[in-house]
Amino acid sequence: MTGMKIAIVGGTGFIGEGLALRWARNHEILIGSRDPDKARKAAPGYIESLSCKGISSIIKGYSNEEAVTRADIVVISVPYESVAGVLGSARPFFKDQIVVSLVVPMKKNEYYKYTPPPQGSAALEMRDLLPPEVRVVSAYHNVSAKKLCNLDLEIEGDVVVCGDDDDAKKMVMSLTREIRNLRPFDGGPLGSSYMIEALTPFLLNLGKMNGMKDLGVKFV
Amino acid sequence: MTGMKIAIVGGTGFIGEGLALRWARNHEILIGSRDPDKARKAAPGYIESLSCKGISSIIKGYSNEEAVTRADIVVISVPYESVAGVLGSARPFFKDQIVVSLVVPMKKNEYYKYTPPPQGSAALEMRDLLPPEVRVVSAYHNVSAKKLCNLDLEIEGDVVVCGDDDDAKKMVMSLTREIRNLRPFDGGPLGSSYMIEALTPFLLNLGKMNGMKDLGVKFV
C-alpha cells in the first residue's frame, strides 16, 4: 500500500516522529501541531534523517486542522489530557477519515495506573468526540518511540489493533506490516481497546522495576 | 534450590499437573484436591510421565488440607469461583507458607472479560481470606497449561511475579527459573496483581481472534 496521506496530530512528539519516519518511505506525511510553525520546523529534520539513509520523502508541517483536512488517515498521538481540546477544535475538519488512537489515559504515583474515562477507554471516548462517519482504530500504544525513531533498529514487537470497522482495521494492520518486524494482531472491537491501553502503564512499571527501558510485548 | 515441599491445590487440573511435572525434578510435590482419592489416583500418572524421561520424583496425592499442612509453598490453582470455598476449609491448616495465586477472575460472553472482586484482584482477595502470616505471591497466570504439561516442549515466556514480601517473591522467581526458558519479572507489590491477572482474558481473546492457541507473552 503506498501513496496515502497520513496526518500525525502530535507529530512533533517522539512517537509521532517515529511513525512519520517509518511510514514516509511509502506515504506522504502531514505533521500536525497546535503550533503550525513548530510542525513546519520539524518536517525538514525528519526529511533529512531519511535522506541520510537514501530515502526520499514528502513530509510537511501544518496546523492540526490543516493536517486533518488533507489526510486519508489521522493518527492521534497527543497526551490523553490534550485529546478533548485538540479534537474539539479539529472536529469540523474531519470527514470520513480513519483515525488511529495511540492514546493511553494514565496517572503516575509510585507506579503508573490506567485511568480510563467513563466510556471505558480513550478510544471509545475519541469515538464520541468525533463525527460518526470517522472510523476510529486503536493501535501502537506499546511501541517504543525511541526504537521507532532510530532507523538503524529493527524494532521487534506485536501491535494489537482494535476497531469496529473491518476495512479500517485491515488498513492499520497493513500499515503495521510496513514497519519491519512489527506484527499486527486483531484485537477485536473498539470496546476491547481498554485491554491494550492498560498494557502501557503495566509495561512502564515492569520496565522500571526490572531495570529495563522501552519494553514492548510479543505474543508467543 | 531443591528439596522443598510444594503443595498444588487444584493439582489434578491441567495447569496444576504442568507445574507438578516441571518442579518434581527438584522438589517433593503434594497434589491437593477436594477429593483426596482423585489426587491419589493422579499422582502415579505424573510419576510415570517423568519416569519415561528418566526423571525420578516424589509426588503424592492428598486432600487440600493435608497438602497445605505439609507444604512449604502452596500453589492455588483452582477456578476463581472455587477459591473462597477451598480456602475457607483449608484456612486452619495454613501457618506461614508462601501461597502462590494463579487465579484469574473472569467471565465469558462473546469475549472474556476480567472481573476482579472488590479488593481489586484475586490475589488481594486471597490475602484477605488467609491468615496474616501467609505471604501471598501472584504468578503463572499466563503460562500455557498445555505447554507446561508437554515435557518435550521448552516453553518460552515471561512470568510476572507480584507480592509484598521480597523473600517470598524471590523464592517464586527462583522456582520460575527452574522451568527452562521461563523468565521471571518482578511485577511489584501484590496490589499490582490486577495488571497481570487482566492479561489472561486479553490473551484468550487475542488467541481466539487471530486463530492462535495457548498464547503466552514475552517482554521485548
Interface residues (C-beta under 8 A of the other chain):
Chain A: Y111 E156 G157 V160 F185 D186 G187 G188 S192 M195 I196 A198 L199 P201 F202 L203 N205 L206 M209 N210 M212 L215 G216 V217 K218 F219 V220
Chain B: Y111 E156 G157 V160 F185 D186 G187 G188 S192 M195 I196 A198 L199 P201 F202 L203 N205 L206 M209 N210 M212 L215 G216 V217 K218 F219 V220
